[in-house]
């Protein structure tokens, strides 16, 4: 009888633990992918929750959520997050900043290193390049306006290399389809075959804040809240920094 009682108690405890283990779906910007690929297993080990992650550009993440795609936690460029909150897709009281990313410049490994130490130098380097690449994501949206301010928008359009949706700009540069590429530092760091020249000069630099929140239709609110707490906590900061980002 005592043995049966012990088995029943242990079984109930196991089932209780299982009931609290969430299956969390994360839809997030590719800019934070490499840092989070290191962090998510740590979260799963610490909590018992499981995370399924999908990655894309800020505009695509926003479009997919507006179209009704299911997710528990959504992270994208700040302007996109604010719009999703306005539309009621994300719970306003769950909004959090997860990371910040600046734009850097890269060329193919072994290629001459153009000067990017000033906005004028960047302008001359872009004009001197046969082909230029930038993403359709948060950094690319800014770069369109930056080239307009530098007065070289039309010249850039005529030499713009094709970057497929979700494709790292660094890969376009590495295979020689673009002489010079612009992307968030965190997305250039993992790419082999390129040399990163450095960040854009301060007067034309743009920092993207990646924010987001819990989907208003989630069925895993507690698990999603735990994930937000972990990703914005102090233990995540060193990993975020290591991958070319700044903590939120």
N, C-alpha and C positions, 0 to 999 in steps of 0.2 A: 504493500500500500504506500509506504514511504517512498519507494523507488518511483512509483507511478506519479506521486505528487511532485517529486523533484523534476521528472521529465516534463510534466505539464507546465511547471513554472519556467523552466528553461525554454521550452517551446514558445510560451507566451512572450517571453522577453525577446527572443529572436524575431518573432512575428512583429512585435512592437517596433523593433529596430528597423525591420524591413519596411514597415508602413511609413516610416519617417524618411526613408531614403528616396530622394526625388530624382526624376529624370528631367534634366534642365536643358532646354534648347537655347543656345546662344547664337544670335545673328549679329555679326560685328564687322567693322571696317578691317580691311586687309592690313592697314598700317600698324595695327597692334597684334597681328597674327603670331609672329615669332615669339614675342614676349609671353603671350597667353598660352602658346603651345607648351611652354615650360611651366607656367603657373597652374593651368587647369588640372594636370595630374596631381599636383600638390594639394589642391582643393579637394579633389576626389578622395585622396588617401586620408585627409584629415576629417572629412565629414561623412563619407560613405555615399554621398550623392554622385550621380553620373552626369556628365556634361557632353552634349553633342553640339559641335560648333560648325557654323557655316560662315564663310568670309567673302566679302565683296567690297566694291567701292561705296562711298557714302551715298551718291545718288541712287545706286542700285538697291542698297539696303532700304533706303527711304521708299523707293518705288515698290519694293516687294511687300513691305509692311502696309502701305496704303492699299495695295491690291488684295490684302487679306491673308498674307502668309502668316502662319502660326509661329510664335517664338515666345520665350519666357523673359529673356533679357535681350535688349537691343542696344548696341553701342555704335555710334557713327559721329561724323563731324557735327560740331555744336549747332550749326544752323539747321541741319536736318533733324536733330533731336528736338529742338525747339518747335519746329513745324509739326512733328509727330505728336508732341504734347498738346499743341493747340488743337489738333484734330481729334484728340482724345484717344489716340492709339497707345500712348504711353501714360502711365500714372504720374501726374505732376509731382506728387509727394515722394516719388521714388527717384527723382532726377539726381544724377551724380556725375561728377567729372572723373574720368578714369585715367587719362594720359594726355600729354601735349607733345606735338611733333613739329619740328622745323623742317624747312626745305633745304636739301643739299644738291650739289651738282656732281655729275660723274662723267667720265669718258672711258673709253675702252682701255683695258690694261695694256701698257706699253706705248700708248698714243701720247703725243705731245700734250703737255698740261697747259691749257689756256688760263689766262689771268682772270680771277673772279674776286679780286680783293676790293673792288668798289663797284657801284652800280654802273658806272661808265665802262669799267673793264668787262663786266658781264655783258653789257650791250655790244661791245666790240667783239667779244668772243662768240656771241650768238650770231652776229652778222657774218663773222668769218667762218662759221661752221657750214658744211654742206647740208647737214640734216640735224634736226632738233626733235627731241621727244619729251613729252610730259603726259601725265595720266589724265583720265576723264574724271578723277575723283576730286577730293577736297583741295589738294595741292594744285591740280590742273585748273580748277575753277579760278583760283587766285592768279595763277601764272598768265592766264588770258588777259586779266586786267593789268598785270605788271608789265607785260609786253606793250600794251596800249599806252601806259604811262611813259614807257621808255621810247615810244614813238616808232616801234619796229614791228607792230602787229602784222602788217601786210607781208613783210619780209619773212616773218616766222611761218605764216600760213603757207607760203610757197615752198617751204623746205621741211614741213612737218612730217615726221615719220609716223607710220601707223602703229598704234598701241592697242591691242585687243582688250576688250573688257576684262578686268581682273588680272591682266598681264603686268608683271613688274617692269617698270621703265628700264631698270638696270639690265634686264635680259635683252631688250631691244638694242641697247648700247653694246652689250657684250658680243652679240652676233654681228655687229657692224652695220646695223640698219639705221643707226643714228650716231653722229659724231659726238653729240653732247646731250645729256639727259638731266631732267630735273624731277625729283621725287622726294617724298619724306625720307629723312635719313634712315629711319627704322626699316624702310622698304628697300633701301639700297644696300645696307649692311650685309644681308644674307646672300647677295648675288655674287657669284664667282665670275672672274673675267673682266672686272671693271676696276677702276681706281677712283675713289671718292676724293674730289678736290677740296671739299669742305662745304660749310653752310653758305647760304646767300649772305651778302653783306647786311649789316643791321638795318640800314635805311630802306632796304627792299625785302627784308625777311618777313615771313608770315608764319605765325605759330597757329596751328590748328589744335583746338581743344576737342578731344574725343569724349563725348558725354552720351548720356542715354538714360534708360530706366527700364522698369518692369512693364511688360506689356499689360494693357488694361484687361485683356482677356485670358491671362495666364491662369492655369490651374495648379501651378507650382509656386505660389507667391512666397512661401516660407523658404523654399530652396533657393529661389532667385534672390531673395533678400540676403541670404547667407553668402551667396556668390558675390553680390555687390560689396558686402562688408569685407570679404576676403581680398577682392581685387583692388579695393581702395585703401586697404590697411597697410600698416608700416612694413609688414613682412614681404609684401609684393614689390615695394619700392626698389630694392636693389636689382631685381630681375628686370623691371621696367627700364631702369636707367641703363643697364647692360645692353639692352637692345636698341639704344639710340632714341629713347623717349624720355620724357620727364613725368614724374608722378602728377596726377591730375591737379 
